[in-house]
């Protein structure tokens, strides 16, 4: 476990000689867990009813594709209407990790829990969809960079990238995240 997560995942994919499906980084998995926890608290439902992900680099350009966030199969707007709640601004949920670091100085305990969860998912009998850093080969128009999108992982490693439709704005955010990572990768002699 090391940072910068996505760049280290990329370097390992390029240098290790292992098949790419066996290489993944924790990416935004912890951010996703925090997001689901906050949404669960916000809506007063189990985290099992929350489906929301964090895409992009493990860092400043990560983002929540809100168009893909659901509570019990309903979009957040739809669920707000179902439970007759006032719409609340959920955008601050994007930066949970920054808040933890500012208050505690680090996130290492949560990272350890997140990595243990990923290991258990890799050892599980069935595949699970989670946001992890993997090599992209044209998905969303992104090529030759590791960053987080939805991926199905299990005993064989990364089974596939689960490409869900994104809005134009979300796709632009994913490209911006990939470009930020490519700028760092360009400075490395691999």
C-alpha positions, 0 to 999 in steps of 0.5 A: 500500500503506497501513494500516489496510488494510481501512479504506483498501480500504473508503474507496477502494471508496466514493470511487474510482468504480471497480467493486468487483471491481477493488478489493482490499486485501492484507488477510491474504494475508501472514498466510496465507503465514506460516501456510502456511509454519509449517504446512509446517514443522510437518508436513514437507510442501510448502506446496503441500499446505497449505490454510489461510487467515486471515480478518477484519481485517488486525489484532488480530481476524484469526483462522484458521478451523481447521475449514477448514485442510487438509494434503493434503485431510485436516483437521489432526487427521486428518493428525496421525493419519495420520502418527502425530504427537502433536497440537501446539498450533497456535494460536500461529501466529495471531499471526506478524505480531506476532512479526515486528514485536516482533523486527524493528520492521516487516514491510515486506519481507514486505509488498512480497513479498506485494503483488508476489505479489498483482499476479502473481495478478491478471495470471495467466491463471487465477484463484487463491483467496487471502485478501484484503480485499474488500467484503462484501455479506451473506456470512457475515452481514457487510454493507458492510465490507472484510475478508479472506475467501477470494476468487477473483482473476485478470485481472478482479480479484475474481471472487467471494467463495468462501464456505466453511462456518465453525463458529459460533465462527468466524462469531462471530469474523468478526462481531467483526472486522467490528464492530471495522472498522465502529467505525473506519469510523463515525469517518470522514466518507466 
